[in-house]
Amino acid sequence: MAMQAAEIEMTIKAALPDAKVTITDLAGDGDHWAAEVVSAAFKGLSRLKQHQLVQAAFGEKMGRELHALALKTSVPQD
């Protein structure tokens, strides 16, 4: 069963409570998602490490319940 936008957002926020998350259904099929995640937890991390931090929040769901997730991550602007 595919994950819904609200569940994706809640999963990310559970791992990164300060995150501002925007979810977009890329194909209109509820199976291909994009997430824009802004979190202070990303400060000092490479883009790769930022993405790995978000992906780790999904554990085994990544690639199973969550088929495709395009990520855009950033640190909040002061």
C-alpha positions in Angstrom: 0.0 0.0 0.0 1.4 3.4 -1.0 2.0 6.2 1.5 -0.2 9.2 1.5 1.1 12.8 1.6 0.0 13.3 5.3 1.8 10.1 6.3 5.0 11.2 4.5 4.9 14.6 6.2 4.3 13.0 9.6 7.1 10.6 9.2 9.5 13.4 8.3 8.4 15.6 11.2 8.7 12.7 13.6 12.4 12.5 12.7 12.9 16.3 12.3 10.3 18.0 14.6 11.3 21.5 13.5 11.0 20.7 9.8 8.8 22.7 7.4 7.6 20.1 4.9 5.9 20.6 1.6 4.7 17.4 -0.2 3.9 17.3 -3.9 2.4 14.4 -5.9 4.6 14.4 -9.0 2.6 12.1 -11.2 -0.9 12.4 -9.8 -0.8 8.7 -9.0 -0.2 8.8 -5.2 3.0 6.9 -5.8 5.6 9.4 -6.9 6.3 12.2 -4.4 8.5 15.2 -4.0 9.3 16.7 -0.6 10.8 20.0 0.2 12.2 19.9 3.8 13.6 22.8 5.6 15.2 22.0 9.0 17.9 23.5 11.3 19.1 19.9 11.7 20.7 20.1 8.2 23.1 22.9 9.3 26.7 21.9 8.4 25.6 18.8 6.6 26.3 18.1 2.9 23.3 17.7 0.6 23.9 14.0 0.5 23.8 13.7 4.4 20.7 15.9 4.5 18.9 13.5 2.1 20.1 10.5 4.0 18.7 11.9 7.2 15.3 12.3 5.6 15.4 8.8 4.0 16.4 7.2 7.2 13.2 8.4 8.8 11.3 6.0 6.5 13.4 2.9 7.3 12.1 -0.2 5.5 9.2 1.7 4.1 11.5 3.4 1.6 11.2 1.5 -1.7 8.3 -0.5 -0.4 5.4 1.6 0.8 7.1 4.8 -0.5 8.1 4.0 -4.0 9.7 7.3 -5.1 10.5 10.4 -3.2 12.4 13.3 -4.8 14.0 15.5 -2.1 14.9 19.1 -1.9 16.5 20.0 1.5 17.7 23.2 3.0 18.5 25.1 6.2 16.1 27.8 7.3 17.2 31.3 6.3 17.9 33.6 9.3 
